[in-house]
Amino acid sequence: MKFLIVQTAFIGDVILATPIAEKLHRFFPEAQIDFVVRRGNEGLFAEHPFVRRVWVWEKRRRKYGNLWRLVRQLRQERYDWVINCQRFAASGILTLSVGARHTVGFRKNPLSCFFSRRVAHPIGHLHEVERNLALIEALTDTSFELPRLYPSEADERAARAFAPSDRPWVCIAPTSVWFTKQYPPHKWLELMAHLPAHCTILLLGGPQDVAACEELARRAAHPDVRNAAGRLSLLASAALMRGAAMNYVNDSAPLHLASAVDAPVAAVFCSTVPAFGFGPLSNRRFVIETPQALGCRPCGLHGRRSCPKGHFACAESIEVTQFPLPEGETGLAGTPT
């Protein structure tokens, strides 16, 4: 049996599709399981124990030219199943063009009427992992499966190079692509000032986040803040988070990195809400959101470039006392989910 899983959206979306691979491997241990991802996300599967191959679709330049080039390669694989986790037409074109015996995807995909099987994608009360796993219920069962990533020994070594050897550390991933998903910098500084002085704070992010993290490190009142943004791979970042006493993140990719390695996590939801289905899944997890009943929240399924009302109260009204302290410390609040 040969399976191809299609998820060419952002990092977090790919991580939340990994339970499909986990479950397919459990039910079909001899099967070949491949992924299609966008350029930049292939590193999530480096040395993965049972994902055979990761195909990369370069979408930023010559999107459809690269799509057809990829399709020609995929057709030679003769897949039995293509499992499409996306709801956009381009992924539907890919799904149908591969020539697989069976195709499955969400009804919201404009081309789903041509799939072998279509599945609902309801927003509210179901986690995105549950929605993704519904795509393979006919092949497996209805049980839940957690997302999982596999940092290598090289990733662990890279993480250890940043982690202090003589004290606990916490990770903060302070940025997001979307303004309204990002806890404001001055609020992160408030939290950092309240964290125990004997803990090292490690700031995480990609190359595009280096400057923002450097500014936070420069302005922080905490005595030991280190900027690791842009200096670690995705899997090395996950390894660093797994060893942390706590991870503080937005509703963004680092939240799902934490879930995939069962790292303790406190996730801040500003304009979005956990009911959309993208909350944390770690055993020790906290959701931090405004205590105010704001009629404007949520203002959309995704983040926005700016607050439509101009006040950004969904973030500004979250207080530092709502956050849990690192494991073993007491003093701040925080309610486990």
N, C-alpha and C positions, 0 to 999 in steps of 0.2 A: 504494500500500500504506500502510495506517495501523496503527501499533503503539502500544499502551499498556502501559507497564511499571509494575507495582504494587510499591512498596516503602515501606510506611508505618511502618517501625520506626525505629531511631535513626540518628544522623548517619552513623556508620561503615557501617551496613548499606546506606544509600543510596549511599555512595561506592563500595562494593564491587559495586553493581549497575550502575554507569556503564559497565563494559566491554560490557554488553549493547547499550547505545546506540551505543558506538564500533563494535562489530562489525556491527550492523544497518545503520549508516550506510555502512560499507565495502562491504557486499554490496548494499544498496539505497539508493544515494545520493540518489534522488529521494523516498524514503519520508518520511512524516510520523511523527515519533517523539515521544511525549508520556510524561510521568511522573505518577504519583499518589504524593504524599508526605504526611507528617503536618505540621501547622502548626509552623513554625520551621525546617524543612529546605529550604524552597523557594529560599532564598538560594544554595544550592549551584549552581543552574542559571542564575543571573543572567547574561544576555548569552551564554549557551551557544550555540556556533555552529550546532548542528543539532538540539537539543531544542526543538521548536516551542512547546510549552506545558507548564506544570507545574500540575497540579490539586492542590489542598490539601484534605485530609480533616482537619477539626478533630475530634480524638478525645477531647480532655480533658473536654469538656462536650457533653452531648446527642450521644453518639457515634453512635447508630444513626439518630437524626433527621437528623444531618448526613450520614450515609452515604447515606440514601435521597435526600436533596436532591442530593448529588453524582452518584448513579447516574442521576437524571433528566437531568442535564446531559450525562453521558458517553454516554448512549444516543443522543443527537442526533448524536454524532460518527461513528457507524457504523464502528467499528474493525474491521479485518480480524483482528487478533490482540490478545489480552490475555495478557501474560506476567507471571505472579504469582511473585514471589521470596519470598513468605512462606508460613509453614506453619500459619497459624491460621485458624479458621473464618470470622472476619469478612472477611478478605481473599478467602476463597473465595466468600463471598456477593457481594462486589463484582465479582469476576471473572465470575461466572455471570450477574449481573444486567445487565451492560453491553450484552449482546446481540451480542457479537462473533461472527464466523463461526468463529473458532478460539480455543481457550483452552488454556494450558499452565501447569503448576505442579508442585510437588513432591508426591510420593506421601504425604508426612506430613501434608499438608493434609487435614482431615477431609472436605472436599467434593471431593477430587481425583477421586473415581470418576465425577464428572460432567464433568470436563475432557476436551477433545479428546485431550490427550496428558499423560501423567504421567511424571515423572523422579525417579530416586532421589536422596536427599540423604544420602550416607554421611558420617559424622563420622570423621575420621582420614585423614591423608596427602594428602587433596585440599584445596586452598585454597578458600575460599568463592567466590572469583572463578571457579574451575573448575566448581564446582557450579552457579553461576548461568549460566555460559555453556552448560552442558549443556542448559539450557532451550531454546536456539535452535540446537542442533546440526543438527536436521532442516532448518532454514532456511539454515544457513551451512556451517560445517565444524567440525573439532575443534581448531583452532588456539587458542592463548592470546591474550588481549588484556588489557592493563594498565588499571587504573582511571585516569581522567583528569578533572581539573577545569580550569577556564579563568578564572583571575583576570583582571579587566579592568584597564585603565590606572588607573582610579580606585582599585581595590584595591591596585595597585602603589604608587600615591602614598600611600595610607593606611599601607602597610607601611613605606615610606621615612621617613615622619614619626616612626616609632618606632625605626627602625634607626639606629645610630650611623654617621656618614659617614667616620670616621677610624680605625675599628678593627673587627675581626671580632666577630660576636655568635653566641651560642648561644641556643636556645629550650628552655625546660623547661615542659612541660604536666604539672603535678604531681598533678592531681586525677582522680577517676573517680566515677561514680555509685555504684559498688560498693566497699565497704571493702576486700575481699580482692583487688581488682584494682589497688589504689592503693599504690604504694611509700610507706612511712610518711614523714611530714614530717621527722622527725629524720634519716632516711637521705638525703633530698634535700638537707638542710643539709650533711651530710657531703660529698656530691658537689660541691655548690656551692663549698665551701671548698677543694676540690682542683682546681677548674678554673682555667686561667691567669688571672692578675690583669688582663692587658691585654685580655681578652675581656669584652664586655658580656653579662650574662645577662638575657634577656627572659622573663618568666613569662606563659604563655598560659592562657586559659580563658574560660568564658562568664560572664555576669553573676552566676550563682550561685557562681562560684569567686573572686570579687573578694576577699572577706575572707580566705580561706585563703591566697591568693597574697600579699596584703598582709602577713600574719603571717610568711610565709617571707621576704619582702623585708626586713622589720624585723629578723628574727633572723639573717639571713645574715652570715657572716664575709667574704664576697667583697666587694670594694670597689665594684662597679658592678652592682647588681641593680635592674631596672626592672619594674614591674608593668603589663602590658598587658592583663590579664584584663578582660573585659567592655567593652573599648574598640575592638575590631576585629571586623569581620564574619568569617564562616567563610572566605571567599575571600581576604580581606586577611590573615588568619592564615596561610593556605596560602602566600601570596606571601612573607610574612615568613620562614616556615620554609624556603622554597626558597632564599633567600639566606643562610641560616645556615650556619656552619661545622659545626654538629652540632645535632640535635634530640633531646632526651631525653624520652621519653613512657612512659605506661603502656599496657597492652593496652586501649586505648579510642580514641575518635574521632580525636584528633590523630595517632595512628599511621597512620590511613588517609588523613588529609589529607596527611601527608608522602609516602605512597606515590603519591598521585594527582598530585603535582607533582615527583616524583623527588627529593625532598629527603633529604639524609643523615639517618639516624635510628638511634637506639639504643632499642629497645623493651624495657621491663621486664615480664616475665611472673611474677606472684606465684602466685596460686592456680590460674590457668589455664595452658594449655600451647599452644605454637605448632601442635602436631599437630591441634588443633581446627580449624585452617584460617583463622586470622585474623592470620597473621604479616606482617611488613613486606615490601614488594615493591620498594622503591627500589633503585637500583643499588648504593649504599653503605648497607648495612644491617647491624645487629647485633642479636642477641637476647641479653638479659641475664636469667638465671634462676638459681635456687639450685643450687650444686654438690652439695648433699646429696640423697641418695636418700630422699625422704620418702614413706612409705607412704600418707599422707593427701592427696597431691597427684597429680592435680588433685582438688579436692573437689566439682566440679560443672562443667557446661558453661558456666555463667554465673558472675558474681561473687556474693558473699554480703555480707550486712550486717555480719557479724562472722565471725571464725575459729571453725569448729566445735570445734576442739581448744583454743582459748584461747591458743595460743602464737604464731601467725602466723609460724611458722618459714620458710615459703616466701618471705617478704619479708625478715624480720630476718636471715636467713643470707646474703643477697646483699651482697657487699662493694663498696665504692667502687672498688677496684682492678680489678673486672671490667668497668668502663665504658671505652669508647674516649674518647680526648681529641678535641677538635675537629680537623678536617683540618689537617695541617701541624704538629701538636704531637706530642710523644712523652712517655711517662711512665706512663700507665695501660695496662691490658690491654684486653681486648675482642676477641672473635673474630668476624669477618664471617660471615654465614650464606651 
